[in-house]
């Protein structure tokens, strides 16, 4: 890796307590986690009961609220994919977690396929989807131009060999298909406020940290174009709550709500929401 500017030094607050650097990539206007864990060790950084997307647990108020918000988000995601659907309605959800999104898609007439590398989450997902979820190795075995829609809900930032994956997604997508990518936005108000405590940096599980510019440039390199950008307003509150915990040791609900509210309010003019959904088409 060439010498680059260190944007920020960040701690892994949820698993290892190790420290990492965020390196600024000027060409793409994005941040890269450094050093990145070796591929065979990356899974160790996901071994935490607090990694909520890999379980259906509702152990406390925070997790119960998470699931309520997730159910609202699922309906919005379904509405979005229905708005870009073709007649065949085939979807590939990469990093599908415990399969709730695929389950609601299947109930609404979609032909579903999922990818989930975590064994526990994949087993749960397969109980909900009639065994439609596979390990990540299956990605390279699907036929080209198989899917009308491919979704990555907070997944792109986790993927090593980023550009190789983008190239693969383009091959798997039908010529008139749609790629939908949701990622955190390091240029949001809450990211700037919490700095090294911003929970959405989530090093080293998040290997890349995107801006609107970086997503446009990355996909443009593969002859794909961002056709629409949508906010994920709930994320500002969720991320602020975790950030409060990392900064002060406890979840200050009032302070987190104020931060989330301010982030969304400022983003009404700046468009820099805490997380963004990118709707991407072939050019």
N, C-alpha and C positions, 0 to 999 in steps of 0.2 A: 504494500500500500504506500503510495507516495505521501510525502510530508504535507499535511494539511493543517489548517487552523483548528485548535481545540475550542469548541463553542462552549462546552460545559463539562464539568466532572459530576458524575451521578452515581449514587449507591443503589444496589439491588436491595430494596427495603423488604421484599416479601419472602425471599428464600435464602440467599447465600451471604448477604451483607458485604459482598465484594464491591469494589469500585470500578467504574468504567468511564471512558471518555466519549463524548459526542464530538465527532469530527465533522467540520463543515465542508460539504462538497459544493464549491462555488458554481461549477458548471450546471449542476442540477438544482441548486438551491435546496438541498436536503442535508440531513444529518445522518451520520453512520456510527453505529456503536462500535467502539474499539477498546480492547480486542474482542472479536467475535468468538464465542465458544466453538471448539471443534465439533464437527457434526455428531460424533458418537457420544459427546458429553452434553449436548444441548438439552436433551430430555431431562437431565438432572435438575435443571432450573425450573421445571414445571411441577416438581414434586412438592406440592403444598396443598393442604386442605383448603386453603383460602383461594385457590385458583378456581373461581366459582363457575366458569364456563365449562368445566369438566365434570360437574356434579349437578344433581337436582336437589341438593340439600337446602333446607330452610331452618337453619339452626338458631337464627337470631333475627332481630328486627331488620338489620341491614340486608340480609339475604332474602327475607320475605318481601321487602320493598323492591329489591332487584328483580324478583320474579314477577311482581305486579307490573313494573315498568317494562320488562321484557315482553310480557303478553301484549301490551299496547304496541310495542315496537314491531312485534311479529305481524300484526294486522297491517301496519304501515308498509312493511317490507312486501307483504303479499300484494297490497294495492299497487306498489311500484312495479313489481315484476309483471303483474297483469296488464299494466299500462304499456309495456314494451313487448308483450307476448305475440308470438306468431300462432298459426293454427295448431302446430304440433305440441307446443308447450312442454319442451324438455328442458330440465334444469340440472346443473351441476353446482352443488354448494360445497366449496372447499373450506376445510376447517369447520365442519358443521357442528362440532361440539356434541351435545347430547341429543341432537336431531329434532328439536322442536320446530325449527323453521321448515325443514323438509316434511315433517308430519303435517303441518298446516297446508303446505303446497300440495301434498298428495291428496288431502281431503278436498282440495279445490281444483282437481282435475289435471294436475301436473304429473308428468313422468319424471320421477326423481332419481338422482344419484348423488351420493355424498362421499367426501373424503375427510377422514379424521385420524390423525396419527396416534392420538392417545387411546390406549387399549380400553381403559375404563369407560371413557366417554363414548367410544365407538360401540361397545357392547350395549350401553343404554340406548344409543341412537338406533341400533338395529332392532331393538324390541319395539320401537315406535314406527319403523319404516319398512317392515318386511324384509330386513336384511339388504337394504339398498346402500349401505355405507361401507367403504373399503379403506384399507390402509393407504398411505401416500404413494406407495410403489405402484398402485393401480393407475395413477395419473398417466404414466408413460405407455400404458397398454390400451387406452381408449382409442377408438378410431377418430381420425381427423374429421372436423366439421360435424361433430355428433350432437352439439347442444345449442339450443336457441338462446339460452341465458346461462351465464356463469356468474356466480356470486362469491364474493370474499368479504364477509362481514368482520372487520378488524382481524384480518389474516395476512394481508400482503406484508405488513410490517414484521411478521414472524418468519418469512421465508428466506432461507439462504439462497445464494445464486439467483438473485432477484431478476436479472434480465433474461436468464434462461427460462425462468418460470413465466414471465410475460410472453415470451416467444411461444411457449407451449400453450398458454391460454388462447392465444390467437389461432393456433392450429386447431384446437378443439372446438372453437366457436364456429358456428355456421356463418357464411359470408354476410348475411343480414342480421346476425345475432347481436346480443348486447352483453357487455361485461359490466358488472356492478361492483364497485370497490368502495368500502368504507374504511377510513383510516383516521387516526388522531391528527390534529393540525398543530404543529409546534409554534405557529405564529398566532395562536389564539390568545385572548386576554388572560385566561387562567394559566396557560403555559408560562407566560411572561411573569405573572404574579408569583407563582410557586417555584419557578426556576428549577433547582436541582431536586426539589421535593415533588415536582409535578408527576402525578401517578402514571400518566399516559406515556412517560418515557419508558417505564417498565423494563429497564435493562436487566439482563441481556436478552430477554425473550423478544423484545422489540429490537430488531437489528437495524431498522431504517426508520427515519422520522421525516414525514413528508410535509411539503407545502403545496399550495395550489399549482405553483410553477413547476415543481418537480414531477407531479403527476402528469401534467400536460406534456412536459418534455419527454418523460420516460415512454409514454405510450405513443407519442408522435414518432419516436424512433422506430416503431413497428407499424407505422401507417395506420394508427388508430387515433381517434379524436374524441375528446371529452365533449359530449353534447349537452350535459346538464350537471349542475352541482347543487346538492341539497344538504341542508343542515341536519345534524343529530343533536337537538337541543337538550335532551335528557342527559347527554354525556357530560355537559358542563357541570351539572350538579353531582353526578356520580363520581367523576374524576376529582372534583374539588373536595368531596367528602374524604376520599382516600388520601388526597394530598394533605389535608388537615391532619390526618392520622400520622402520616410520615413526618410532617413538620413538628407537630407538638406532642405526639404520642397518644392522642385520643381524637375521636371523631367529633369535632365541633360542628354540630348540625347547623346552627345559626350562621356561623361564619362561612360554612360551605355553601349554604343557600344564597347568601349575599354575593359570594364570588361567582357562583353559577349564573345568578340573575344578571350581574354586571357583564359577565362574558357574553351572554346572549344579547343583552341590550347593546353593547358596543358592536357586536357582530352584525347588527341590523344595517349598519352603514359600512363597516369594513369588510363584511362577508367572511370574516375569519372566525368561524365557529369552532368550538372545542374539537369536534369531529365532523368530517364531511363525507357525504356519499357522492361518488363520481359515477355518472352514467356514461359509458364509453362504447363507441361504435367503430366499426371498420370504416376507413375513409373511402 
